[in-house]
Amino acid sequence: MRQLTLFLLLGTAAALSAQPKQNSPYSRYGLGDPVNQYFANLAGWGGQSAAFHDPYHLNLSNPASFAHLRSTALETGLYAKYSSYKSSASSLNNWSGNLAYLALGFTLKSPINEVLDKAKSPWKFGMGAAVTPYTLIGYKVETQDSLTNIGKVSNAFQGNGGSYRLVWSSAAKYKNTALGVNIGWMFGKASYENTTDFNSEVTYSFLDNQRKELGINGFVWSVGLQHDIVLQHYENDKDTPLRWFTIGATAESKHQLRVTSDDLFVRSRSTSATGVYGSPDTLTYITGVKQNLTIPAAFTLGIQYVNATKFKAGLQLGLEQWSQYRNEARPESFRNTLKISGGIEYTPDFASYNNYGKRIRYRVGGFYRQDPRSVDGKDLNDVGLTLGFGFPITLPRQQTSFVNAAFELGKLGAGSTIEETYLRMTLGFTLNDNTWFYKRRFE
């Protein structure tokens, strides 16, 4: 597993930077379409991340969860998304997809050694690293207008790119309380291009092409806290909880990032007789301009009830202060947002040996999210339902791993100028190995 981990980590940055074939008109605004930072196992029940922890799954959204790991977990995922866009004048159907994430997490003391040492410490420690997309840009929009004394004017807008986060997570747990921190680097590139064709009916026509390219980079961080209120322990193990409530919270301050921008503005002209453009003039050519970008602060609070062998249920509330957003290279104003989600996970019988269906984890949930962007002055809201499955698999070393599938059906921008109905499918793979940091003994 160690060789596989190294190979995947080296190749992931290139894979994530490969552009998905998406065409989302919303991605013209801000840094693009936001990407959920939770993985497939959480996507299936509404994205319950603030209060979630599990011995065999990673939760990048709340770094405190890394202290609960009891094995080394390698997680990766793929996604595919089908979107249907509708406006009063036209419609568009589009498929997109890419590698969704890659993450590695591990406990700093092997549980095998804890059993051999016959001594349990109240302290637990965990660490991890991950690379995930943060926003995605991909659009191509064309419009036509008619101006007095000029005639038809055609506009074409297109863009591509995105931003990504490379994050290191570290956590410590004392008894029932865990605290963690994410420290990372945000980076990415974005390209925006506008072409205006003045199809003039007079002597001359003009073709204007404006292109702006941005490079984004800067330091980001967040903190997380989780506390378990234990209701019941196992009868044969008074140190291991069976039923409990978890209260979790995450906080991220606003971040000051750096943007490097390049601007190019070229105008060409033609005669109406030929319709061929030539004689281009460069009106603007500016490169390497250093400017500031402010990413807003965010806060999330969640609660979950857990029966370790059967059932989980949770609710979550998130707030993001997008009114703090500032981009000197492309000034825009956004609204503060609210996110609410809830869901359940049910396992009929995790120990069943003759009925695999009873060992599957079944998940269902829902969400309501306010998008900070607006289209033609109308706010965007995202409402959806989720369904998920966790399929346990046993590897040669008898360490349980999982294949997780999640389906998110939602509508973004209902009642606005452009409505999107989408189905997002995520397939995640979780590989576990409890032999890392194992101290062998010779007698």
For each residue, the residues with C-beta under 8 A, 3 or more apart:
1: 4 5 72 74 431 433
2: 5 6
3: 6 7
4: 1 7 8 74 431
5: 1 2 8 9 74 104
6: 2 3 9 10
7: 3 4 10 11
8: 4 5 11 12 74 76 102
9: 5 6 12 102 104 129 131
10: 6 7
11: 7 8 14 15
12: 8 9 15 16 76 99 102 131
13: 16 17 131 164 166
14: 11 17 18
15: 11 12 18 98 99
16: 12 13 98 99 102 131 132 133 164
17: 13 14 162 164
18: 14 15 98 99
19: 138 160 161 162
20: 96 97 98 136 138
21: 94 95 96 97 138
22: 27 33 81 83 94 96 136 138 139
23: 92 94 96 138 139 140
24: 27 33 83 85 94 96 136 138 139 420
25: 28 85 139 141 375 418
26: 29 33 139 371 373 375 380 412 413 418 420
27: 22 24 32 33 135 136 137 138 139 159
28: 25 137 139 141 157 159 192
29: 26 332 373 375
30: 135 325 327 332 334 372 373
31: 134 135 137 162 163 188 190 216 327
32: 27 135 136 137 138 161 162 163 190
33: 22 24 26 27 135 136 137
34: 134 135 371
35: 132 133 134 135 136
36: 43 47
37: 49 60 61 132 134 165
38: 42 43 47 49 59 60 61
39: 42 43 57 58 59 60 75 77 100 101 103 404 426 428
40: 43 44 77 100 388 404 405 406 426 427 428
41: 44 54 57 388 390 402 404 406 428 430
42: 38 39 45 47 48 49 52 59 61
43: 36 38 39 40 47 386 388 406 408 424 426
44: 40 41 343 345 363 364 365 386 387 388 389 390 404 405 406 407
45: 42 48 312 314 343 344 345 363 364 365 386 388
46: 314 316 341 342 343 365 366 367 386
47: 36 38 42 43 316 341 343 365 367 386
48: 42 45 51 52 302 304 312 314 315 316 341 342 343 365
49: 37 38 42 52 59 61 62 250 300 302 316
50: 61 62 224 248 249 250 300 301 302 316 318
51: 48 62 226 246 247 248 302 303 304 314 316
52: 42 48 49 59 62 65 246 248 302 304 314
53: 59 62 64 65 67 68 178 226 246 248
54: 41 57 59 65 68
55: 68 69 70 71
56: 69 70 71 73 400 401 402 430 432
57: 39 41 54 73 75 402 430
58: 39 65 66 69 73 75 103 105 128 130 430
59: 38 39 42 49 52 53 54 62 65 66
60: 37 38 39 63 101 103 128 130 132 167 169 182
61: 37 38 42 49 50 224 250 300
62: 49 50 51 52 53 59 65 180 224 226 248 250 300
63: 60 66 169 170 171 180 181 182 222 223 224
64: 53 67 171 173 178 179 180 224 225 226 248
65: 52 53 54 58 59 62 68 69 171 178 180 224 226
66: 58 59 63 69 105 126 127 128 169 170 171 180
67: 53 64 124 125 126 171 172 173 178 179 180
68: 53 54 55 65 124 126 173 178 226
69: 55 56 58 65 66 72 73 105 106 107 126
70: 55 56 107 111 434
71: 55 56 106 107 111 399 432 433 434 436
72: 1 69 104 105 106 107 432 433 434 436
73: 56 57 58 69 103 104 105 106 430 431 432
74: 1 4 5 8 103 104 430 431 432 433
75: 39 57 58 101 102 103 104 105 428 429 430 431
76: 8 12 99 100 101 102 103 428 429
77: 39 40 99 100 101 404 426 427 428 429
78: 97 98 99 100 426 427 428
79: 97 98 100 424 425 426 427
80: 95 96 97 424 425
81: 22 95 96 97 422 423 424 425
82: 93 94 95 422 423
83: 22 24 92 93 94 95 96 420 421 422
84: 91 92 93 94 420 421 422
85: 24 25 91 92 93 94 418 419 420
86: 90 91 418 419 421
87: 90 91 417 418 419
88: 417
89:
90: 86 87
91: 84 85 86 87
92: 23 83 84 85
93: 82 83 84 85
94: 21 22 23 24 82 83 84 85
95: 21 80 81 82 83
96: 20 21 22 23 24 80 81 83 138
97: 20 21 78 79 80 81
98: 15 16 18 20 78 79 133
99: 12 15 16 18 76 77 78 102
100: 39 40 76 77 78 79 132 133 426 428
101: 39 60 75 76 77 130 131 132 133
102: 8 9 12 16 75 76 99 130 131 132
103: 39 58 60 73 74 75 76 128 129 130 131 132
104: 5 9 72 73 74 75 128 129 130
105: 58 66 69 72 73 75 126 127 128 169
106: 69 71 72 73 126 127 128 436 437
107: 69 70 71 72 110 111 124 125 126 436 437
108: 125 126 127 437
109: 113 114 121 124 125 437
110: 107 113 114 434 435 436 437 438 439
111: 70 71 107 114 115 434
112: 115 116 434 435 438
113: 109 110 116 117 437 438 439
114: 109 110 111 117 119 120 121
115: 111 112 118
116: 112 113 441
117: 113 114
118: 115
119: 114
120: 114 239
121: 109 114 124
122: 174 175
123: 172 173 174
124: 67 68 107 109 121 172 173 178
125: 67 107 108 109 171 172 173
126: 66 67 68 69 105 106 107 108 169 170 171 173 180
127: 66 105 106 108 168 169 170 171
128: 58 60 66 103 104 105 106 168 169
129: 9 103 104 166 167 168 169
130: 58 60 101 102 103 104 165 166 167 169
131: 9 12 13 16 101 102 103 164 165 166 167
132: 16 35 37 60 100 101 102 103 164 165 167
133: 16 35 98 100 101 136 162 163 164
134: 31 34 35 37 162 163 164 165 186 188
135: 27 30 31 32 33 34 35 162 163 188
136: 20 22 24 27 32 33 35 133 162
137: 27 28 31 32 33 159 160 161 162 190 191
138: 19 20 21 22 23 24 27 32 96 159 160
139: 22 23 24 25 26 27 28 157 158 159
140: 23 156 157 158
141: 25 28 156 157 158
142: 154 155 156 157
143: 154 155 157
144: 152 153 154 155
145: 152 153 155
146: 151 152 153
147: 150 151 153
148:
149: 202
150: 147 153 198 200 201 202
151: 146 147 198 199 200 201
152: 144 145 146 199
153: 144 145 146 147 150 196 197 198 199
154: 142 143 144 196 197 199
155: 142 143 144 145 194 195 196 197
156: 140 141 142 194 195 196 197
157: 28 139 140 141 142 143 192 193 194 195
158: 139 140 141 193
159: 27 28 137 138 139 190 191 192 193
160: 19 137 138 190 191
161: 19 32 137 188 189 190 191 214
162: 17 19 31 32 133 134 135 136 137 188 189 190
163: 31 32 133 134 135 186 187 188 190 216
164: 13 16 17 131 132 133 134 186 187 188
165: 37 130 131 132 134 184 185 186 220
166: 13 129 130 131 184 185 187
167: 60 129 130 131 132 182 183 184 220
168: 127 128 129 182 183 184
169: 60 63 66 105 126 127 128 129 130 180 181 182 183
170: 63 66 126 127 180 181 183
171: 63 64 65 66 67 125 126 127 178 179 180 181 224
172: 67 123 124 125 178 179 180
173: 64 67 68 123 124 125 126 177 178 179
174: 122 123 177 178
175: 122
176: 227 228 229 230
177: 173 174 225 226 227 228
178: 53 64 65 67 68 124 171 172 173 174 225 226 227
179: 64 67 171 172 173 223 224 225
180: 62 63 64 65 66 67 126 169 170 171 172 223 224 225
181: 63 169 170 171 221 222 223 224
182: 60 63 167 168 169 220 221 222 223 224
183: 167 168 169 170 219 221
184: 165 166 167 168 219 220 221
185: 165 166 217 218 219 220
186: 134 163 164 165 216 217 218 219 220 255 257 295
187: 163 164 166 216 217
188: 31 134 135 161 162 163 164 215 216 217
189: 161 162 213 214 215 216
190: 31 32 137 159 160 161 162 163 213 214 216
191: 137 159 160 161 211 212 213 214
192: 28 157 159 211 212 213 214 330
193: 157 158 159 209 210 211 212
194: 155 156 157 208 209 210 211
195: 155 156 157 207 208 209 210
196: 153 154 155 156 206 207 208 209
197: 153 154 155 156 205 207
198: 150 151 153 205 206 207 208
199: 151 152 153 154 205
200: 150 151 203 204 205 206 272
201: 150 151 272
202: 149 150 272
203: 200 271 272
204: 200 269 270 271 272
205: 197 198 199 200 269 270 271 272 275 277
206: 196 198 200 267 268 269
207: 195 196 197 198 267 268 269 270 277
208: 194 195 196 198 265 266 267
209: 193 194 195 196 264 265 266 267 268
210: 193 194 195 263 264 265 284
211: 191 192 193 194 263 264 265
212: 191 192 193 261 262 263 264 329 330
213: 189 190 191 192 261 262
214: 161 189 190 191 192 259 260 261 329 330
215: 188 189 259 260 261
216: 31 163 186 187 188 189 190 257 258 259 293
217: 185 186 187 188 257 258
218: 185 186 255 256 257 258 293
219: 183 184 185 186 255 257
220: 165 167 182 184 185 186 252 255 257 295
221: 181 182 183 184 252 253 255
222: 63 181 182 250 251 252 298
223: 63 179 180 181 182 250 251 252
224: 50 61 62 63 64 65 171 179 180 181 182 248 249 250 251
225: 64 177 178 179 180 248 249 250
226: 51 53 62 64 65 68 177 178 246 247 248 249
227: 176 177 178 246 247 248
228: 176 177 241 244 245 246
229: 176 244 245 246 247
230: 176 233 241 243 244
231: 241 243 244 245
232: 241 242 243 244
233: 230 237 238 239 240 241 242
234: 237 238 240 241 242
235:
236:
237: 233 234 240
238: 233 234
239: 120 233
240: 233 234 237
241: 228 230 231 232 233 234 244 308
242: 232 233 234 307 308 309
243: 230 231 232 305 306 307 308
244: 228 229 230 231 232 241 305 306
245: 228 229 231 303 304 305 306
246: 51 52 53 226 227 228 229 303 304 306
247: 51 226 227 229 301 302 303
248: 50 51 52 53 62 64 224 225 226 227 300 301 302 303 304
249: 50 224 225 226 299 300 301 302
250: 49 50 61 62 222 223 224 225 298 299 300
251: 222 223 224 297 298 299 300
252: 220 221 222 223 255 297 298 299
253: 221 297
254: 294 295 296 297 321 324
255: 186 218 219 220 221 252 294 295
256: 218 292 293 294
257: 186 216 217 218 219 220 292 293 294 295
258: 216 217 218 290 291 292 293
259: 214 215 216 290 291 292 293 327 328 329
260: 214 215 288 289 290 291
261: 212 213 214 215 286 289 291 329
262: 212 213 286 287 288 289
263: 210 211 212 284 285 286 287 289
264: 209 210 211 212 282 284 285
265: 208 209 210 211 282 283 284 285
266: 208 209 280 281 282 283
267: 206 207 208 209 280 281 283
268: 206 207 209 277 278 279 280 281
269: 204 205 206 207 277 278 279
270: 204 205 207 274 275 276 277 278
271: 203 204 205 274
272: 200 201 202 203 204 205 275
273:
274: 270 271
275: 205 270 272
276: 270
277: 205 207 268 269 270 280
278: 268 269 270
279: 268 269
280: 266 267 268 277
281: 266 267 268
282: 264 265 266 285
283: 265 266 267
284: 210 263 264 265
285: 263 264 265 282
286: 261 262 263 289
287: 262 263
288: 260 262
289: 260 261 262 263 286 329
290: 258 259 260
291: 258 259 260 261 327 328 329
292: 256 257 258 259 326 328
293: 216 218 256 257 258 259 326 327 328 329
294: 254 255 256 257 324 325 326 327
295: 186 220 254 255 257 325
296: 254 320 321 322 323 324 325
297: 251 252 253 254 320 321 324
298: 222 250 251 252 318 319 320 321
299: 249 250 251 252 318 319 320
300: 49 50 61 62 248 249 250 251 316 317 318 319 339
301: 50 247 248 249 316 317 318
302: 48 49 50 51 52 247 248 249 314 315 316 317
303: 51 245 246 247 248 314 315 316
304: 48 51 52 245 246 248 312 313 314
305: 243 244 245 311 312 313 314
306: 243 244 245 246 311 312
307: 242 243 310 311 312
308: 241 242 243
309: 242 347 350 351
310: 307 346 347 350
311: 305 306 307 344 345 346 347
312: 45 48 304 305 306 307 344 345 346
313: 304 305 342 343 344 345
314: 45 46 48 51 52 302 303 304 305 342 343 344
315: 48 302 303 340 341 342
316: 46 47 48 49 50 51 300 301 302 303 339 340 341 342
317: 300 301 302 338 339 340
318: 50 298 299 300 301 338 339 340 341
319: 298 299 300 336 337 338 339
320: 296 297 298 299 336 337 339 372
321: 254 296 297 298 324 336
322: 296 325 334 335 336 337 372
323: 296 333 334 335 336
324: 254 294 296 297 321
325: 30 294 295 296 322 332 333 334 372
326: 292 293 294 331
327: 30 31 259 291 293 294 330 331 332
328: 259 291 292 293 331
329: 212 214 259 261 289 291 293
330: 192 212 214 327
331: 326 327 328
332: 29 30 325 327
333: 323 325
334: 30 322 323 325 372 373 374
335: 322 323 370 372 374 379
336: 319 320 321 322 323 372
337: 319 320 322 369 370 371 372
338: 317 318 319 369 370
339: 300 316 317 318 319 320 367 368 369 370
340: 315 316 317 318 367 368 369
341: 46 47 48 315 316 318 365 366 367 368 369
342: 46 48 313 314 315 316 365 366 367
343: 44 45 46 47 48 313 314 363 364 365 366 386
344: 45 311 312 313 314 363 364 365
345: 44 45 311 312 313 361 362 363 388 390
346: 310 311 312 361 362 363
347: 309 310 311 350 358 359 360 361 362
348: 352 357 358 359 360
349: 352 355 358 359
350: 309 310 347 358 359 392
351: 309 359
352: 348 349 355 356 358 359
353:
354:
355: 349 352 358 359
356: 352 359 360
357: 348 360
358: 347 348 349 350 352 355
359: 347 348 349 350 351 352 355 356 392
360: 347 348 356 357 389 390 391 392
361: 345 346 347 388 389 390 392
362: 345 346 347 388 389
363: 44 45 343 344 345 346 386 387 388 389 390 406
364: 44 45 343 344 385 386 387 388
365: 44 45 46 47 48 341 342 343 344 385 386 388
366: 46 341 342 343 384 385 386
367: 46 47 339 340 341 342 382 383 384 386 410
368: 339 340 341 381 382 383
369: 337 338 339 340 341 381 382 383
370: 335 337 338 339 379 380 381 382
371: 26 34 337 379 380 381 382 412 413
372: 30 320 322 325 334 335 336 337
373: 26 29 30 334 380
374: 334 335 377 378 379 380 416
375: 25 26 29 378 380 413 416 417 418
376: 416 417
377: 374
378: 374 375 413 415 416 417
379: 335 370 371 374 416
380: 26 370 371 373 374 375 412 413 416
381: 368 369 370 371 412 413 414
382: 367 368 369 370 371 410 411 412
383: 367 368 369 410 411 414
384: 366 367 408 409 410 411
385: 364 365 366 408 409 410
386: 43 44 45 46 47 343 363 364 365 366 367 406 407 408 409
387: 44 363 364 406 407
388: 40 41 43 44 45 345 361 362 363 364 365 404 405 406 407
389: 44 360 361 362 363 404 405
390: 41 44 345 360 361 363 402 403 404
391: 360 402 403 404 405
392: 350 359 360 361 400 401 402
393: 400 401 402 403
394: 398 399 400 401
395: 398 399 400 401 431 432 433
396:
397: 433 435
398: 394 395
399: 71 394 395 432 433 434
400: 56 392 393 394 395 432
401: 56 392 393 394 395 429 430 431 432
402: 41 56 57 390 391 392 393 428 429 430
403: 390 391 393 427 428 429 430
404: 39 40 41 44 77 388 389 390 391 426 427 428 429 430
405: 40 44 388 389 391 425 426 427 428
406: 40 41 43 44 363 386 387 388 425 426 428
407: 44 386 387 388 423 424 425
408: 43 384 385 386 422 423 424 425 426
409: 384 385 386 422 423
410: 367 382 383 384 385 421 422 424
411: 382 383 384 414 419 420 421 422
412: 26 371 380 381 382 419 420 422
413: 26 371 375 378 380 381 416 417 418 419 420
414: 381 383 411 419
415: 378 419
416: 374 375 376 378 379 380 413 419
417: 87 88 375 376 378 413
418: 25 26 85 86 87 375 413
419: 85 86 87 411 412 413 414 415 416
420: 24 26 83 84 85 411 412 413
421: 83 84 86 410 411
422: 81 82 83 84 408 409 410 411 412
423: 81 82 407 408 409
424: 43 79 80 81 407 408 410
425: 79 80 81 405 406 407 408
426: 39 40 43 77 78 79 100 404 405 406 408
427: 40 77 78 79 403 404 405
428: 39 40 41 75 76 77 78 100 402 403 404 405 406
429: 75 76 77 401 402 403 404
430: 41 56 57 58 73 74 75 401 402 403 404
431: 1 4 73 74 75 395 401
432: 56 71 72 73 74 395 399 400 401
433: 1 71 72 74 395 397 399 436
434: 70 71 72 110 111 112 399 438
435: 110 112 397 438
436: 71 72 106 107 110 433
437: 106 107 108 109 110 113
438: 110 112 113 434 435
439: 110 113
440:
441: 116
442:
443:
